């Protein structure tokens, strides 16, 4: 099953994509609903071909399964990963940042999820987490675009 969530960010596409390549950004946009404990060293910035293994923690506390992320493609405005772990056999994720102006972009998370009989629940979880991530991205992007602006508009 596929999930696609889009949002507009008030920062350039290439800057947004560079930020998305930082594991610290992932931790920020998932907090507090999900935490990650690295089981392999986390790079400061992703590189195509990286394979990262983490232990998922729901709500930042409840330990879940090991999750493997393989960075399949990095481009100036796109990141593609092939992921799996626990009951999730496929979590193929594409982040794209399409310029819509000099200082703005359309950020899209597209993910294909498969987890056997649990696929509908995994799909629902992906819907919720990517909508939440989009909100966190927008808030952060507004601050980056205008550091004097309040974070919660």
C-alpha positions in Angstrom: 0.0 0.0 0.0 1.2 3.5 -0.8 1.1 6.7 1.3 1.8 10.2 -0.2 1.9 13.3 1.9 2.8 16.8 0.5 3.4 20.1 2.1 4.9 23.5 1.1 8.0 24.7 2.8 9.2 28.4 2.8 12.8 27.3 2.1 14.7 26.4 -1.1 14.4 22.8 -2.3 18.1 22.1 -2.2 18.4 23.4 1.4 15.4 21.3 2.5 17.0 18.2 0.9 20.3 18.9 2.5 18.6 19.2 5.9 16.7 15.9 5.2 20.0 14.1 4.8 20.9 14.8 8.4 19.9 12.1 10.9 19.4 14.8 13.5 16.6 16.3 11.3 14.9 12.9 11.2 15.0 12.7 15.0 13.6 16.2 15.3 10.6 15.6 12.9 9.7 12.3 14.6 9.9 13.5 18.2 8.1 12.7 20.5 6.1 9.9 18.7 9.1 7.9 17.7 12.7 7.7 18.8 15.6 5.9 17.2 18.5 4.2 19.0 21.4 3.7 16.6 22.8 0.2 16.4 25.4 1.3 13.7 27.2 4.7 13.7 25.0 7.5 12.5 26.7 9.8 10.0 26.3 13.5 10.3 25.0 13.5 6.8 23.7 10.6 4.7 25.7 9.3 1.7 24.3 7.2 -1.1 24.9 3.6 -0.2 24.8 4.1 3.6 23.1 1.3 5.6 22.0 2.3 9.0 20.4 0.0 11.6 18.4 1.5 14.5 16.1 0.2 17.2 12.8 1.9 17.0 11.2 3.3 20.2 7.6 4.3 20.1 6.7 7.5 22.0 10.5 7.7 22.6 10.4 5.0 25.2 8.7 1.7 24.2 11.4 -0.5 22.5 10.3 -2.0 19.2 12.2 -3.8 16.5 15.4 -3.3 14.6 14.9 -1.3 11.5 17.4 -1.2 8.6 17.6 1.8 6.2 19.6 1.6 3.0 20.1 4.9 1.2 19.5 3.9 -2.4 19.7 7.3 -4.0 20.7 10.9 -3.2 20.2 13.8 -5.5 20.0 17.5 -5.0 16.3 17.4 -4.5 15.5 13.7 -3.8 16.3 11.0 -1.3 15.3 7.3 -1.8 15.6 4.7 0.9 14.8 1.0 1.0 13.9 0.0 4.5 12.6 -3.0 6.5 12.5 -4.4 10.0 10.3 -6.3 12.4 7.0 -7.1 10.9 7.6 -4.5 8.1 9.0 -6.3 5.0 9.0 -3.2 2.8 9.1 0.5 3.7 10.4 2.0 0.5 10.5 5.8 1.0 11.1 8.7 -1.4 11.5 12.2 -0.2 11.3 14.8 -3.0 11.7 18.6 -2.8 10.3 20.3 -5.9 11.1 24.0 -6.3 8.0 26.2 -6.5 9.8 29.5 -6.2 13.3 30.8 -5.4 12.6 30.4 -1.6 10.0 27.7 -1.4 9.4 24.1 -2.4 6.9 21.3 -2.3 8.1 18.5 0.0 6.6 15.1 -0.7 6.9 11.9 1.3 6.0 8.8 -0.7 6.2 5.4 0.9 5.3 1.9 -0.1 4.6 -0.3 2.9 4.2 -4.0 3.2 3.9 -6.1 6.3 1.8 -9.1 5.4 -1.6 -9.2 7.2 -0.6 -6.1 9.2 -0.2 -4.0 6.1 -3.4 -1.9 6.6 -2.3 -1.1 10.2 1.2 -0.2 8.9 -0.4 2.0 6.2 -2.5 3.8 8.8 0.6 4.4 11.0 2.5 5.7 8.0 -0.4 8.1 7.2 -0.3 9.5 10.7 3.5 9.7 11.1 4.1 11.4 7.7 1.3 14.0 8.4 2.9 14.7 11.7 6.4 15.0 10.1 5.0 17.4 7.6 3.8 19.7 10.4 7.1 19.5 12.2 8.9 20.3 8.9 6.7 23.4 8.2 7.3 24.7 11.7 11.1 24.3 11.4 11.2 25.7 7.9 9.3 28.8 9.0 11.9 29.5 11.6 14.8 28.9 9.1 13.1 31.2 6.6 12.6 34.0 9.2 14.5 33.4 12.4 12.5 36.3 14.0 9.2 34.6 13.4 7.5 32.7 16.2 7.9 28.9 15.8 4.2 28.0 16.4 2.1 29.9 13.9 
